[in-house]
Amino acid sequence: MSSVIDPTNTLICVALEDELPPRLLQGWQVIYTGVGKINASLAIAEACATNKPELIINFGTAGATTPNISGLVEITEFKQRDMDARGLGFNLGETPFDDEQTICFDREGLSCGTGDSFVMNPPELKTDVVDMEAYALAKYAHRQGINFHCYKYISDNADGEAAADWSAEVRKGAEAFINQVLISS
């Protein structure tokens, strides 16, 4: 991000406290959404009704599905990897009768496939990374006209070792996020 982030009008959305402990974010408005698209949708709607943020930042962990992606990355394109209405003639990832299929922000960044499953095998819908909340948060912000940024710390390679890797790496991204996004802005 190129401008200074104001903690008074910024809402930081994180799925789990393990990813970004509250003690590290004194003075920031932070919500812990819980895991998955439904929990994320409910949490952001409730928080925005109360806080009226000008900026929403999503931070969390993600599995890399593209080789050589590591560390903290910015996500600017969001898809639903588990939306599957192909039986009705729609493409994988396409929500029937919805004008917004992919949420894109006009910045350099990676693509993320969001779904309500922990990925341990290559997903059918191709994106750079996978997570379980970002699409829902991005879509809400986009529809509400709220500035949105998303940063993911790569915790695993979305493969057979993903669960063990995620458990070992889940707490490592907080420092990178704080230093590279919140402090350096």
C-alpha positions as CSV (number, residue, x, y, z in Angstrom):
1,M,0.0,0.0,0.0
2,S,1.3,3.4,-0.9
3,S,-0.5,5.6,1.6
4,V,-0.5,5.8,5.4
5,I,-3.1,3.5,6.9
6,D,-5.3,5.2,9.5
7,P,-6.2,2.7,12.3
8,T,-9.3,4.7,13.2
9,N,-11.1,4.0,9.9
10,T,-9.5,0.6,9.0
11,L,-11.0,-2.8,9.7
12,I,-8.6,-5.7,9.7
13,C,-10.3,-9.1,9.1
14,V,-8.6,-12.3,10.1
15,A,-10.0,-15.7,10.4
16,L,-8.2,-16.9,13.6
17,E,-6.3,-15.3,16.5
18,D,-3.5,-17.7,15.8
19,E,-2.8,-15.9,12.5
20,L,-2.6,-12.4,14.0
21,P,-2.8,-12.3,17.9
22,P,-4.7,-9.3,19.3
23,R,-1.8,-8.3,21.5
24,L,0.1,-7.3,18.3
25,L,-2.6,-4.9,17.1
26,Q,-3.2,-2.4,19.9
27,G,-5.2,0.5,18.6
28,W,-6.4,-1.2,15.5
29,Q,-10.0,-2.4,14.8
30,V,-9.7,-6.1,14.3
31,I,-12.3,-8.8,13.8
32,Y,-11.8,-12.5,13.9
33,T,-14.2,-14.0,11.5
34,G,-13.9,-17.7,12.1
35,V,-13.2,-20.1,9.3
36,G,-15.1,-20.2,6.0
37,K,-17.1,-18.0,3.7
38,I,-20.3,-17.9,5.7
39,N,-18.5,-17.0,8.9
40,A,-16.5,-14.3,7.1
41,S,-19.7,-12.9,5.4
42,L,-21.5,-12.6,8.7
43,A,-18.6,-11.1,10.6
44,I,-17.8,-8.5,8.0
45,A,-21.4,-7.4,7.6
46,E,-21.8,-7.0,11.4
47,A,-18.5,-5.2,11.8
48,C,-19.1,-2.8,9.0
49,A,-22.6,-1.9,10.2
50,T,-21.0,-0.9,13.5
51,N,-17.6,0.5,12.5
52,K,-18.2,2.1,9.0
53,P,-14.6,1.6,7.8
54,E,-13.1,3.4,4.8
55,L,-10.6,0.5,4.4
56,I,-10.9,-3.2,4.9
57,I,-7.7,-5.3,5.1
58,N,-7.9,-9.1,5.0
59,F,-4.9,-10.9,6.4
60,G,-4.5,-14.6,6.8
61,T,-2.7,-17.7,5.7
62,A,-3.0,-19.4,2.3
63,G,-1.8,-22.4,0.4
64,A,0.3,-21.8,-2.7
65,T,-0.8,-23.7,-5.8
66,T,1.6,-22.0,-8.1
67,P,5.3,-22.9,-7.7
68,N,7.8,-20.5,-6.0
69,I,5.3,-18.4,-4.2
70,S,6.3,-17.8,-0.5
71,G,6.2,-15.2,2.2
72,L,3.7,-12.4,2.4
73,V,1.8,-11.8,-0.9
74,E,-0.9,-9.4,-2.0
75,I,-4.1,-10.8,-3.5
76,T,-6.0,-8.8,-6.0
77,E,-8.2,-11.4,-7.8
78,F,-10.7,-13.6,-6.0
79,K,-12.7,-16.6,-7.2
80,Q,-15.0,-19.2,-5.6
81,R,-13.2,-22.5,-6.1
82,D,-16.0,-24.6,-4.7
83,M,-18.9,-23.1,-6.6
84,D,-19.9,-25.9,-8.9
85,A,-23.0,-25.6,-11.0
86,R,-21.6,-27.3,-14.1
87,G,-24.7,-29.5,-14.1
88,L,-26.7,-26.4,-15.0
89,G,-24.4,-25.4,-17.8
90,F,-22.2,-23.0,-15.8
91,N,-18.4,-23.1,-15.5
92,L,-16.6,-24.3,-12.4
93,G,-16.3,-21.3,-10.1
94,E,-19.3,-19.5,-11.7
95,T,-22.2,-18.6,-9.5
96,P,-25.5,-19.0,-11.5
97,F,-27.2,-15.8,-12.4
98,D,-24.6,-13.6,-10.7
99,D,-23.0,-10.7,-12.6
100,E,-19.9,-10.8,-10.4
101,Q,-17.9,-14.0,-11.0
102,T,-14.4,-12.9,-10.2
103,I,-13.7,-10.0,-8.0
104,C,-10.7,-8.0,-9.3
105,F,-9.0,-4.9,-7.9
106,D,-6.9,-2.8,-10.3
107,R,-3.5,-3.5,-8.7
108,E,-0.7,-5.9,-9.2
109,G,-1.2,-9.1,-7.2
110,L,-2.0,-12.8,-7.2
111,S,-5.2,-14.7,-7.6
112,C,-6.9,-16.6,-4.8
113,G,-9.5,-19.4,-5.0
114,T,-11.7,-19.4,-1.9
115,G,-13.6,-22.4,-0.7
116,D,-15.0,-24.1,2.3
117,S,-12.4,-26.9,2.3
118,F,-8.8,-27.2,3.4
119,V,-6.9,-27.9,0.2
120,M,-4.5,-30.9,0.3
121,N,-4.6,-31.7,-3.5
122,P,-4.4,-29.5,-6.5
123,P,-7.8,-27.8,-6.9
124,E,-9.6,-28.1,-10.2
125,L,-10.1,-24.3,-10.5
126,K,-6.6,-22.8,-11.1
127,T,-5.5,-19.8,-9.0
128,D,-2.1,-18.8,-7.5
129,V,-3.2,-19.5,-3.9
130,V,-6.2,-21.0,-2.0
131,D,-7.9,-19.9,1.2
132,M,-11.2,-20.1,3.0
133,E,-12.5,-16.5,3.5
134,A,-11.0,-13.9,1.1
135,Y,-13.6,-14.1,-1.7
136,A,-16.5,-13.4,0.7
137,L,-14.7,-10.4,2.2
138,A,-13.6,-9.0,-1.2
139,K,-17.1,-9.4,-2.6
140,Y,-18.7,-7.6,0.4
141,A,-16.2,-4.7,0.2
142,H,-16.6,-4.5,-3.6
143,R,-20.4,-4.3,-3.4
144,Q,-20.3,-1.8,-0.6
145,G,-17.7,0.4,-2.3
146,I,-15.2,0.0,0.5
147,N,-11.5,0.1,-0.3
148,F,-10.1,-3.4,0.1
149,H,-6.7,-5.0,0.4
150,C,-5.8,-8.6,1.0
151,Y,-2.5,-10.0,2.2
152,K,-1.8,-13.7,2.6
153,Y,1.1,-15.4,4.3
154,I,2.0,-18.6,2.4
155,S,1.8,-21.4,5.0
156,D,1.9,-24.4,2.8
157,N,1.8,-25.7,-0.8
158,A,-1.8,-27.0,-0.8
159,D,-0.6,-30.6,-1.0
160,G,-0.5,-33.8,1.1
161,E,1.7,-32.0,3.6
162,A,-0.5,-28.9,3.9
163,A,-2.1,-29.7,7.3
164,A,1.3,-30.3,9.0
165,D,2.9,-27.3,7.2
166,W,0.0,-25.0,8.1
167,S,0.1,-26.0,11.8
168,A,3.9,-25.2,11.8
169,E,3.6,-21.9,9.9
170,V,0.3,-20.3,11.0
171,R,1.9,-18.0,13.5
172,K,4.8,-16.8,11.3
173,G,3.1,-14.4,9.0
174,A,1.9,-11.9,11.7
175,E,5.3,-10.1,11.9
176,A,5.7,-9.8,8.2
177,F,2.1,-8.4,7.8
178,I,2.6,-5.8,10.6
179,N,6.1,-4.7,9.3
180,Q,5.4,-4.7,5.6
181,V,1.8,-3.5,5.5
182,L,0.9,-1.6,8.7
183,I,4.2,0.0,9.7
184,S,5.7,0.6,6.3
185,S,2.6,2.2,4.8
